[in-house]
Amino acid sequence: MTQRRFRHAAALVLAFAVCAASALGAQDTKRETPPPLGTPKPFALPPKHELTLPNGMKITLVRFGTVPKVSVYCDVRTGHIDEKSNEVALSDVTGDMMREGTSTRSATQIEEQVGGMGGSLAISVDDDEASIGGAVLSEHGPEMVRLVADVVRHPSFPDSELARVIANESRDVAISKSQPQSVAREEFVKTLYGDHPYGRLYPTDDMLKSYTIAQVKEFYARNFGAARTHVYIVGVFDEGQMEKAVRDAFTGWPAGSAPPARPPAPHKGHSVTLLDRPAAVQSTIMLGLPVPDPTSKDFTALEVTDAMLGGTFGSRITTNIRENKGYTYSPFSFIGTHRHDAYWVQQADVTTKFTGASLKEIFGEIDRMQKEAPGTPELDGIKNNMIGLFTLRNGSRGGIVTQLENEDLQGLGDDYLSGYVKRVLAVTPADVQRMTSTYLKPDQMTLVVVGDKATVADQLAPYEQPVP
């Protein structure tokens, strides 16, 4: 399960819980004190069987669960990171074109075959990785391995389908750029990362329409190969059969090139950008800066700090500008990550006339956490919430695949997942205060606001200079 899908699922669970609680409250106003929480248990990942083929391709098999299904995902270390400045989203077009058939199967035959296995095939491309795979009934696991291998190794890239794929991509980009949140994000990452691939969010329409099938094939040839690939198999399966299927399907694949290192140099200074959206009834705020990445010893404490500051429904910023002030409905913060890179960002869609007031409260909460360590009960509630969400994420095949993908992308040790609960529990109020003071410096933040300039410009005037 991707992070986005998980957040959506968590939101649905939360909404259901709220509705259920309201219904119960209407029936019986007598409230009982809930039982005390037990001590969270460490997470134990089922044993991994890992191997590397002679061509450099890595394989991880994890037997998990009792439902007779197996997830098979092939991750390739390529994506937006490998695009040149004049080929934004070419990796997305390449991924979409891989759906259109192989040297032995048409697109229709692929869909029919995977549907007959009780599953579906997903292809996604992000900044650092491309993922191809899906979940099927366990009895079809080896067949799914062979199908995924065919799609990854032998895409036909039919020229006849390119115009349709590009038209779909162009439509998706146009829809995204019509939303103020996407406009703010595009400006935010551009300011933060400049002309690095992480800073190029959307292609121009002319750029998209200029792509040829030769460029698609060249991007594939340059960036796809066994040396960049890791296959994850999680679920209920016969280990011997699945290992043989992977070896048979991928052993002959050329290694190709290793992924090149392209570390970003993110902007670390004060910046304010106002993008005019005339007559908008809301302003979209994005405020953030680079922070240590997941390989840092401080990263878990930073995650706890983010959860307390703005990353959970009961966080301080959310309570302040949503519950107490009513400036916004759904503010949130998060730590975005790339390979060996991370940034913290607070986002909120606020009522236009309260844009400046919202910023004042956001900066005020950061300042309060810098000056005063939170209380232990408040912190314990945040930590228990994080541990609960972590447990939910690891309760499915897709969740485990996602965790393993992140662990391998960042080069983290095997104890990263098993030690997560212990690390979260070890975070103290003083650690949260230190994280905020050390890393969340208002005078180094990038601020992007998309809103009605006529109403918002004067409200932003106090923030044109760095907040002390």
Number of C-alpha atoms within 10 A of each C-alpha: 17 13 11 9 10 15 14 12 13 15 13 12 12 13 12 12 12 12 12 12 12 12 11 13 12 9 9 9 8 7 8 6 5 6 6 6 7 7 8 14 10 15 16 11 16 13 10 14 13 13 13 13 16 15 16 20 22 19 20 17 21 23 19 21 15 8 10 13 22 28 25 27 26 21 23 24 25 27 25 24 25 23 20 14 11 12 19 21 25 25 26 21 20 23 23 21 25 23 22 24 21 21 13 12 18 16 16 11 14 22 17 13 18 20 13 13 17 13 21 17 21 15 19 15 22 16 21 18 22 21 23 22 26 21 25 24 19 20 15 18 25 20 17 30 26 16 20 24 23 19 24 24 21 16 23 19 22 15 13 10 13 21 15 11 17 22 14 14 20 20 13 11 18 14 11 14 16 10 12 21 19 18 19 26 21 17 23 27 22 19 21 24 18 17 14 20 23 20 21 24 19 18 18 14 15 9 15 21 15 10 17 15 18 11 14 22 15 12 19 21 12 15 22 23 24 25 23 20 22 20 25 22 31 25 27 21 23 13 14 8 11 19 20 11 18 20 16 13 18 20 15 13 18 16 18 16 14 17 18 11 9 11 14 18 12 21 18 18 15 19 20 18 17 20 18 17 17 12 12 16 14 22 31 27 26 23 23 25 26 25 24 18 21 24 17 12 11 15 18 20 24 26 21 22 26 26 24 25 26 25 24 20 17 18 20 22 28 26 17 19 23 19 14 10 14 15 22 21 14 13 23 20 23 18 22 13 18 20 21 15 18 17 18 21 24 21 22 27 24 26 19 24 16 20 25 20 17 25 20 14 16 21 16 13 17 20 18 14 21 20 13 13 17 18 11 11 10 13 21 16 12 23 23 18 15 19 20 13 15 17 17 13 21 19 13 16 23 21 20 24 24 17 18 18 19 16 18 13 16 16 14 14 11 13 11 16 21 14 13 16 22 15 16 19 19 13 19 18 20 14 18 25 21 20 21 23 16 11 15 23 21 20 16 19 24 25 26 26 31 28 28 20 20 12 19 21 17 11 17 20 11 12 18 12 12 16 14 10
